[in-house]
Amino acid sequence: MAVAEESEIDLSVDPEIRDIGDVPAVEVINTVAVHLMSAAAVKLGLADDPDAAAQIDLDEARKLIDALAGLVTGAAVNIGDQHARPLRDGLRSLQLAFRETSSIPDPIGQGPGEKWTGPVS
């Protein structure tokens, strides 16, 4: 009886949910981090687009970078240095780009994500 119940449960699960269940956590974390990085880069005007400057939105970039910093900092212990290092490098590049793009720079240690990463200069 228990076997029949399990197969009924498996059949009722949406295929997309089963697919994401097969993806290792490190891949999900990396994918989310890359999406946050890409969105932040666009909001900083770093897109490979002639109208990139028109897309600058520092308020949005700040939110994305802060979310990325929290994710990378929180996940680093669990995903290992080989996965965390490139994410930290990308995050630092975005933090520096934010500082360069902003006409009124934040004090050191108060820029986007710096509450998670420490000061970036």
N, C-alpha and C positions, 0 to 999 in steps of 0.2 A: 504494500500500500504506500509506503514512504517513497519508493522509487517512482511510482506513478505520479505522486504529488510533485516530486522534484522535476520530472519531465514536463508536467503541466506548467510549472512556474517558469522553466526555461523557455517554453514556447510562447509565453505571454510577454516576455521581455523584448522590447524593441531592438532590432538588429544594431542600430547605432549605439545603444547603451552597451550591448555586449562588446562591440568593437572598442569603445573607449576603455572598457574594463580590461582589455587585453594589452593596452598600452602601458609600458612601465612609467612609474611616477616621474622619473628623471626626464623622460621625453615630454610629458605633459608640462612640467615646470619649464623646460627649455623653450617649448613652443609658446607658452604664455609670455615668457620673458622676451622672446624675439618680437612678438606682436606689440608688447609695450614699448620696446626699443624703437621699432619702426614708426609707431604712432608718435612717439616723442620726437623723433628725428624730423618727421613731417611738420610738427607743430613748432619746431625750432627753425624751420626754413631750410633744412638740409636735404630735402628731396631733390632728386635729379629731374627737375621740372623748371621750365623757364619762369613760371609763376610761383616758385617756391617761396619767395619773400612775401607774397600775398597771403600765404597760409600760416605765417607766424602767429602764434597765440601762446604767449608765455604762461598765462594762467593754466591753460590746458596742459602745456608741457610740464609745468611744475607738478601737477597732479599725477601725470603718467610716470615721471621720474621718481617721485616719492613712492608710488605703488611698486615700481620696479625695484627700488632700493630695499623696500620691505621684503619683497619676494626673494630677492637674491640673498640678502642677509639672513633671512629666516631659513632658507632652504640650503644654504651652503654646507652646513654640517651634514646634511642627509644626502646630498647629491655628489659629494666628493670634489676635491680640488680640480680634477681634470675637467669637470663640467662647470664649476663655479668660477674658475679663473677667467674664461672668456666673457662670462656674463658680467663679472666685476669690471673688466676692462671696458666693455661697452657702456656700462653704467657710468663709469668715471668719465669717459669721452662725452657722454651726454651732459653730465654735470658741468664739465668745463665749457662745452658749447653753450649751455644755458647762461653761464657767467659771462661769456663773451658777447652773447646776443643781447643781454639785458642792458638797458641804458642806465639803470640804477642797480648796480650789483648788490646782492645780499652780503651782509657781513660774513666773514669766514666762519663756517660752522652752522650757518643758518640758511644755506642754499637748499634747493630741492634734494631730498634724500639724505642730507647730511646728518639728520638726527639718527639715521640708521648706519651710515657709513663712516661718520666722523668727517672732519673738515677736508675739503678738496680744494686745492689751489694750484 
